[in-house]
Amino acid sequence: MAMDFVKEMVEARRCLHKRPEEGWTEFETTWFIAKRLKALGLQVTIGKANICESEVLGRDPVLVSDAMKRAAAHGVPEDFLKATEGYTGAVARFDTGKPGPTTAFRSDIDCVLVRETDNPEHLPNKLGFASERPGFMHACGHDGHTAVGLAVAHWLVMNKDRLCGRFILIFQPAEEGVRGARAMAASGLVDHVDYFLGGHVGGDAKLGEIAVMDGGFLASTKFDVSIEGTPAHAGNSPELGHSALMAACAASLMIQGIPRNSHGETRVSVGKLEAGEGRNVIPAHAKLQMEVRGETMAVNQFMADYVYDIFAGVDKAYRVKSTVTKAGESETLMPCPEIYPVLEKVMAKIPGTKLLPRVHSGAGSEDCALFIRRVIEHGGKAGFVLYGCNHHGHHRPDFEIQDEISLPIAFRIFTGFAEEVNGLK
């Protein structure tokens, strides 16, 4: 591989790492991506143009407005922000001008709400590309995914004469919380795709290890819950109040007690709880962010149904009013056996790597599964790959990906796949 592509990916990843943005607020990131894609001469659509608005979940208009103001203050042009119509993400299309299949590559672009470690041995601290936004961090590798996607776009343009057919490069917002793929897939973006490929750095693969996933991912539903109680003086008249905080705490404990299911693995997490007005006021407001996961859609729905019932019961017992809003949803990875040998043929040729047996891991969730199902149901072939790194755990303050080694491996997978299915024979 030309060293220029390695340099390009590492530089892009580290620029993006410094300016992390949470889902549906990635306006600086979208500008960074669109600039580079347009410089390659590609047709680029941004924001709302790629979204089915009725399928959007977990998007906070206040956070979006704040993010647009921040992006403008950080140099993103006002006309670009206006053109997004308040939505993030970008899609590039490339036509070789020769008959052939349509192939789509997907990269996710958002960050995690984690404060990056200040340990001086952490590579981003050592080399000066740590997050400039306290409480926000690319702690799952999406900065690397985006850098690979941009380099692949560059490679496609440079190798146009060796390729046929068409390519769609998807830079998806809001993967965390499994929100963005749903709205993009529902727009029909991949309905006419012949081949689709997504991937992730890390996971079950260590640095130099690569693998095809032939199943896995937990189906998941994310919930935002608001609880309204009644305020009262905690000393003078506590009987007049109805505590939203106590209701939220009771619900959180009951959620941990949802029965597990003999038909598959389950997960449950109450990740955030905010409540109360002050020390001597019966708390009138509470908010929770939580999720359930299941090995199948049916098991996940079993968990989700309990959530609604628990808050209905808490409302009656604590005399409060709960509003449960679905903030994200994804599903398990739909198998596509036809594509696995093609991927493994490509991956086996990559020097300095170890091709692992196919991975069927259900530990996490990934909304690329929605794209994959959509492609397969419309007659295409779709797959998902892992390319390893020596990480300390995803979503942790010290997450690191060894970008100079891991990203070139991913680049070879994606460009090798393009040569295999869109190469001139």
C-alpha positions as CSV (number, residue, x, y, z in Angstrom):
1,M,0.0,0.0,0.0
2,A,1.2,3.5,-0.8
3,M,2.5,5.2,2.3
4,D,0.5,8.3,1.3
5,F,-2.8,6.5,2.2
6,V,-1.4,5.5,5.6
7,K,-0.4,9.1,6.3
8,E,-3.8,10.3,5.1
9,M,-5.7,8.0,7.3
10,V,-3.7,8.6,10.4
11,E,-3.8,12.4,9.9
12,A,-7.6,12.3,9.4
13,R,-8.2,10.0,12.4
14,R,-6.2,12.3,14.7
15,C,-7.9,15.4,13.5
16,L,-11.3,13.9,14.1
17,H,-10.2,12.5,17.5
18,K,-9.6,16.1,18.7
19,R,-13.1,17.2,17.9
20,P,-15.5,14.4,19.0
21,E,-19.3,15.0,18.6
22,E,-22.2,12.9,19.9
23,G,-24.9,11.5,17.7
24,W,-27.0,13.8,15.7
25,T,-24.7,16.8,16.5
26,E,-21.7,15.9,14.3
27,F,-21.7,19.1,12.2
28,E,-17.9,19.7,12.4
29,T,-17.3,16.1,11.5
30,T,-19.8,16.2,8.6
31,W,-18.1,19.4,7.3
32,F,-14.7,17.7,7.5
33,I,-16.0,14.6,5.6
34,A,-17.9,16.6,2.9
35,K,-14.9,18.9,2.2
36,R,-12.7,15.9,1.5
37,L,-15.2,14.0,-0.6
38,K,-16.0,17.1,-2.7
39,A,-12.3,17.7,-3.2
40,L,-12.2,14.3,-4.9
41,G,-14.9,15.3,-7.3
42,L,-17.5,13.1,-5.8
43,Q,-21.3,13.8,-5.7
44,V,-22.0,14.4,-2.1
45,T,-25.3,14.8,-0.2
46,I,-25.5,15.9,3.4
47,G,-27.8,15.9,6.4
48,K,-31.5,15.7,5.8
49,A,-31.1,14.6,2.2
50,N,-30.0,11.2,3.4
51,I,-32.6,10.8,6.2
52,C,-36.2,9.5,6.5
53,E,-37.2,12.0,9.1
54,S,-40.2,10.0,10.4
55,E,-37.7,7.2,11.5
56,V,-35.4,9.5,13.5
57,L,-35.0,8.4,17.1
58,G,-33.1,10.0,20.0
59,R,-32.5,13.4,18.5
60,D,-32.6,16.4,20.9
61,P,-33.4,19.6,19.0
62,V,-31.7,21.7,21.8
63,L,-28.5,19.8,21.5
64,V,-28.6,20.1,17.7
65,S,-29.1,23.8,17.9
66,D,-26.2,24.2,20.4
67,A,-24.0,22.0,18.1
68,M,-24.7,24.1,15.1
69,K,-23.7,27.2,16.9
70,R,-20.5,25.5,18.2
71,A,-19.7,24.4,14.7
72,A,-20.2,27.9,13.3
73,A,-17.9,29.3,16.0
74,H,-15.3,26.6,15.0
75,G,-15.3,27.6,11.4
76,V,-18.0,25.6,9.7
77,P,-19.6,27.9,7.0
78,E,-23.2,29.1,7.7
79,D,-24.3,28.1,4.2
80,F,-23.1,24.5,4.8
81,L,-24.9,24.3,8.2
82,K,-28.1,25.7,6.6
83,A,-27.8,23.1,3.8
84,T,-27.8,20.2,6.4
85,E,-31.3,21.3,7.5
86,G,-30.3,20.4,11.1
87,Y,-29.1,16.8,10.3
88,T,-25.7,15.3,10.2
89,G,-24.0,12.6,8.1
90,A,-22.9,12.5,4.5
91,V,-23.2,10.2,1.5
92,A,-20.9,10.2,-1.6
93,R,-21.6,8.5,-4.9
94,F,-19.1,7.4,-7.4
95,D,-19.8,6.0,-10.9
96,T,-17.0,4.5,-12.9
97,G,-19.0,4.9,-16.1
98,K,-18.8,1.2,-16.8
99,P,-21.5,-1.4,-16.2
100,G,-21.2,-3.3,-13.0
101,P,-22.5,-3.9,-9.5
102,T,-23.4,-1.2,-7.0
103,T,-21.3,-1.5,-3.8
104,A,-21.8,0.4,-0.6
105,F,-19.3,1.0,2.3
106,R,-20.5,2.3,5.6
107,S,-18.6,4.3,8.3
108,D,-20.0,5.6,11.5
109,I,-18.9,9.1,12.7
110,D,-20.1,9.9,16.2
111,C,-18.3,9.7,19.6
112,V,-19.1,8.4,23.1
113,L,-19.9,10.5,26.2
114,V,-16.6,9.7,28.0
115,R,-14.0,12.0,29.4
116,E,-10.6,11.0,27.9
117,T,-7.9,10.0,30.3
118,D,-5.2,12.5,31.2
119,N,-2.6,9.8,31.6
120,P,0.5,11.2,29.9
121,E,1.3,7.7,28.4
122,H,-2.0,7.6,26.5
123,L,-1.0,8.1,22.9
124,P,-3.4,11.0,22.1
125,N,-1.9,12.9,25.1
126,K,1.7,12.0,24.1
127,L,1.2,13.2,20.5
128,G,-1.2,16.1,21.1
129,F,-4.4,14.9,19.6
130,A,-6.5,14.1,22.7
131,S,-10.1,15.3,22.8
132,E,-10.5,19.1,23.1
133,R,-14.0,18.6,24.4
134,P,-14.2,17.4,28.0
135,G,-16.8,14.6,28.4
136,F,-16.7,13.7,24.7
137,M,-14.3,11.1,23.2
138,H,-13.9,8.8,20.3
139,A,-13.7,5.9,22.7
140,C,-15.1,3.3,20.2
141,G,-13.0,3.9,17.1
142,H,-15.5,5.8,14.9
143,D,-12.8,8.4,14.1
144,G,-10.8,5.5,12.6
145,H,-13.7,4.2,10.7
146,T,-14.3,7.6,9.2
147,A,-10.7,8.0,8.2
148,V,-10.7,4.6,6.5
149,G,-13.9,5.5,4.6
150,L,-12.3,8.7,3.3
151,A,-9.1,7.0,2.2
152,V,-11.2,4.3,0.4
153,A,-13.1,7.1,-1.4
154,H,-9.7,8.5,-2.5
155,W,-8.5,5.1,-3.7
156,L,-11.7,4.5,-5.7
157,V,-11.2,7.8,-7.6
158,M,-7.5,7.0,-8.2
159,N,-8.3,3.5,-9.5
160,K,-11.4,4.4,-11.6
161,D,-9.9,2.8,-14.7
162,R,-9.5,-0.6,-13.0
163,L,-13.1,-0.6,-11.7
164,C,-16.6,-0.9,-13.0
165,G,-20.1,-0.2,-11.6
166,R,-21.0,2.3,-8.9
167,F,-20.1,3.0,-5.3
168,I,-21.9,4.5,-2.3
169,L,-19.9,5.7,0.6
170,I,-22.1,6.2,3.7
171,F,-20.9,8.3,6.6
172,Q,-23.5,7.6,9.2
173,P,-24.4,9.7,12.3
174,A,-25.6,8.5,15.6
175,E,-24.5,4.9,15.8
176,E,-24.1,5.1,19.6
177,G,-27.6,4.5,20.9
178,V,-28.4,2.7,17.6
179,R,-30.2,5.6,16.0
180,G,-28.7,6.7,12.7
181,A,-28.8,3.6,10.5
182,R,-32.5,3.3,11.0
183,A,-33.3,6.7,9.6
184,M,-30.8,6.4,6.7
185,A,-31.8,2.8,5.7
186,A,-35.5,3.9,5.8
187,S,-34.7,6.6,3.2
188,G,-34.1,3.8,0.6
189,L,-30.4,4.6,0.4
190,V,-29.3,0.9,0.1
191,D,-32.4,-0.6,-1.5
192,H,-30.6,-1.1,-4.9
193,V,-27.2,-2.1,-3.6
194,D,-25.7,-5.3,-4.8
195,Y,-22.9,-5.5,-2.2
196,F,-22.6,-3.8,1.2
197,L,-19.8,-3.9,3.7
198,G,-19.4,-2.5,7.2
199,G,-16.8,-3.1,9.8
200,H,-15.4,-2.2,13.3
201,V,-12.0,-1.8,14.8
202,G,-11.3,-3.9,18.0
203,G,-14.1,-6.0,19.5
204,D,-13.0,-9.6,19.8
205,A,-10.0,-9.1,17.5
206,K,-6.5,-8.1,18.7
207,L,-4.0,-6.1,16.6
208,G,-3.3,-7.9,13.4
209,E,-6.3,-10.2,13.7
210,I,-9.2,-10.0,11.2
211,A,-12.5,-11.8,11.0
212,V,-15.8,-12.0,9.3
213,M,-18.9,-11.9,11.5
214,D,-21.4,-14.5,10.5
215,G,-23.9,-13.5,13.2
216,G,-24.2,-11.9,16.6
217,F,-24.9,-8.4,17.9
218,L,-27.7,-8.1,20.5
219,A,-31.0,-6.6,19.5
220,S,-31.5,-3.5,21.6
221,T,-34.0,-0.9,22.5
222,K,-32.9,2.4,24.1
223,F,-35.3,4.5,26.3
224,D,-35.4,8.0,27.5
225,V,-37.7,8.4,30.5
226,S,-39.0,11.5,32.1
227,I,-40.9,11.4,35.4
228,E,-43.1,14.3,36.7
229,G,-43.8,14.3,40.4
230,T,-45.2,17.0,42.7
231,P,-42.9,19.4,44.6
232,A,-43.5,20.2,48.3
233,H,-41.5,21.4,51.3
234,A,-39.6,18.4,52.6
235,G,-39.9,19.6,56.2
236,N,-43.2,21.4,56.5
237,S,-45.5,19.3,54.2
238,P,-43.8,16.2,52.8
239,E,-47.2,14.5,52.4
240,L,-48.2,17.0,49.7
241,G,-45.2,15.9,47.5
242,H,-44.8,13.0,45.2
243,S,-41.1,12.2,44.6
244,A,-40.0,11.7,41.0
245,L,-36.5,10.8,42.4
246,M,-37.8,8.0,44.6
247,A,-40.0,6.7,41.7
248,A,-36.9,6.8,39.4
249,C,-34.8,4.9,42.0
250,A,-37.6,2.3,42.5
251,A,-37.9,1.8,38.7
252,S,-34.2,1.4,38.3
253,L,-34.0,-1.3,40.9
254,M,-37.0,-3.1,39.4
255,I,-35.5,-2.9,35.9
256,Q,-32.5,-4.8,37.2
257,G,-34.9,-7.5,38.3
258,I,-36.5,-8.1,34.9
259,P,-36.4,-11.9,34.5
260,R,-33.8,-13.3,32.2
261,N,-34.9,-15.4,29.3
262,S,-34.1,-19.1,28.5
263,H,-34.3,-18.3,24.7
264,G,-31.2,-16.1,24.7
265,E,-28.8,-13.7,26.3
266,T,-30.1,-10.5,27.8
267,R,-28.7,-7.2,29.1
268,V,-30.1,-4.3,30.9
269,S,-28.6,-1.0,31.9
270,V,-29.8,2.2,33.6
271,G,-26.9,4.4,32.5
272,K,-28.0,7.8,33.7
273,L,-30.4,9.2,36.3
274,E,-30.8,12.9,37.0
275,A,-33.4,14.1,39.5
276,G,-34.3,16.8,42.1
277,E,-34.4,20.5,42.6
278,G,-32.7,21.0,46.0
279,R,-32.0,19.5,49.4
280,N,-35.3,20.5,51.1
281,V,-37.7,20.1,48.1
282,I,-39.6,16.9,47.3
283,P,-38.1,16.2,43.8
284,A,-40.6,17.0,41.1
285,H,-38.6,15.9,38.1
286,A,-36.4,12.9,37.1
287,K,-34.9,11.7,33.9
288,L,-33.4,8.3,33.0
289,Q,-31.4,7.0,30.1
290,M,-31.6,3.2,29.9
291,E,-31.5,0.2,27.5
292,V,-32.4,-3.4,27.2
293,R,-30.7,-6.0,24.9
294,G,-31.6,-9.5,23.7
295,E,-30.0,-12.2,21.7
296,T,-33.1,-12.2,19.4
297,M,-35.7,-9.6,18.6
298,A,-38.2,-11.6,20.5
299,V,-36.0,-11.7,23.6
300,N,-35.3,-8.0,23.4
301,Q,-39.0,-7.3,23.1
302,F,-39.7,-9.4,26.1
303,M,-37.3,-7.1,28.0
304,A,-38.8,-3.9,26.6
305,D,-42.3,-4.9,27.5
306,Y,-41.3,-5.1,31.1
307,V,-39.9,-1.6,31.0
308,Y,-43.2,-0.1,30.0
309,D,-45.0,-2.2,32.7
310,I,-42.5,-1.2,35.4
311,F,-43.0,2.6,34.8
312,A,-46.8,2.1,34.7
313,G,-46.6,0.4,38.1
314,V,-44.3,3.1,39.5
315,D,-46.7,5.8,38.3
316,K,-49.5,4.2,40.4
317,A,-47.4,3.4,43.4
318,Y,-45.6,6.8,43.7
319,R,-48.4,9.0,42.2
320,V,-46.2,10.4,39.4
321,K,-46.4,10.5,35.6
322,S,-43.8,8.8,33.5
323,T,-43.2,9.3,29.8
324,V,-41.2,6.5,28.2
325,T,-39.8,7.4,24.8
326,K,-38.0,5.0,22.5
327,A,-34.7,6.7,21.7
328,G,-33.0,4.0,19.6
329,E,-33.4,0.5,18.3
330,S,-31.4,-2.1,16.4
331,E,-31.4,-5.8,15.8
332,T,-29.2,-8.9,15.4
333,L,-26.9,-9.4,12.5
334,M,-28.7,-11.1,9.6
335,P,-26.5,-13.9,8.1
336,C,-25.5,-13.7,4.5
337,P,-23.5,-16.9,3.7
338,E,-22.9,-16.0,0.1
339,I,-20.6,-13.1,0.9
340,Y,-18.4,-14.8,3.5
341,P,-16.1,-16.7,1.1
342,V,-15.6,-13.6,-1.0
343,L,-14.6,-11.6,2.0
344,E,-12.3,-14.3,3.4
345,K,-10.6,-14.7,0.0
346,V,-9.8,-10.9,0.1
347,M,-8.7,-11.0,3.8
348,A,-6.5,-14.0,3.4
349,K,-4.3,-12.1,1.0
350,I,-3.5,-9.3,3.5
351,P,0.1,-9.6,4.7
352,G,1.0,-9.6,8.4
353,T,-2.5,-10.5,9.5
354,K,-4.2,-13.6,11.0
355,L,-7.6,-14.5,9.7
356,L,-9.7,-15.8,12.6
357,P,-12.5,-18.3,12.3
358,R,-15.8,-16.6,11.7
359,V,-17.0,-14.6,14.8
360,H,-20.5,-15.0,16.2
361,S,-20.4,-12.6,19.1
362,G,-23.4,-11.2,20.9
363,A,-21.7,-9.0,23.5
364,G,-22.6,-5.6,21.9
365,S,-25.0,-4.0,19.6
366,E,-24.4,-2.3,16.2
367,D,-27.0,-0.5,14.1
368,C,-25.2,-1.4,10.9
369,A,-27.3,-4.6,11.3
370,L,-30.3,-2.5,10.1
371,F,-28.4,-1.6,6.8
372,I,-27.4,-5.3,6.4
373,R,-30.9,-6.6,6.8
374,R,-32.3,-3.9,4.4
375,V,-29.7,-4.9,1.7
376,I,-30.4,-8.6,2.1
377,E,-34.1,-8.2,2.0
378,H,-33.8,-6.2,-1.2
379,G,-31.8,-9.0,-2.9
380,G,-28.2,-7.8,-2.2
381,K,-25.4,-9.3,-0.3
382,A,-24.0,-7.8,2.9
383,G,-21.3,-8.4,5.4
384,F,-19.5,-7.1,8.5
385,V,-15.8,-7.5,9.4
386,L,-13.6,-6.9,12.4
387,Y,-10.1,-5.6,12.2
388,G,-8.3,-5.8,15.5
389,C,-6.5,-3.5,17.9
390,N,-5.0,-3.8,21.4
391,H,-7.6,-1.9,23.3
392,H,-8.4,-1.7,27.0
393,G,-12.1,-2.0,26.4
394,H,-14.5,0.0,24.3
395,H,-16.1,3.1,25.8
396,R,-13.3,3.6,28.3
397,P,-11.2,6.7,28.8
398,D,-8.0,5.0,27.7
399,F,-9.4,3.4,24.5
400,E,-6.7,3.3,21.7
401,I,-6.5,1.7,18.3
402,Q,-2.8,1.8,17.1
403,D,-4.0,3.7,14.1
404,E,-0.8,3.3,12.1
405,I,-1.3,-0.4,12.0
406,S,-5.0,-1.1,12.4
407,L,-6.3,1.4,9.8
408,P,-4.1,0.2,6.9
409,I,-5.4,-3.3,7.5
410,A,-9.0,-2.1,7.3
411,F,-8.1,-0.1,4.1
412,R,-6.9,-3.3,2.5
413,I,-10.1,-5.1,3.4
414,F,-12.3,-2.5,1.8
415,T,-10.3,-1.8,-1.3
416,G,-9.6,-5.5,-1.8
417,F,-13.3,-6.2,-1.6
418,A,-13.9,-3.4,-4.2
419,E,-11.4,-5.0,-6.5
420,E,-12.9,-8.4,-6.1
421,V,-16.5,-7.5,-6.8
422,N,-16.1,-4.3,-9.0
423,G,-12.8,-5.0,-10.6
424,L,-12.5,-5.4,-14.3
425,K,-12.1,-9.0,-15.2
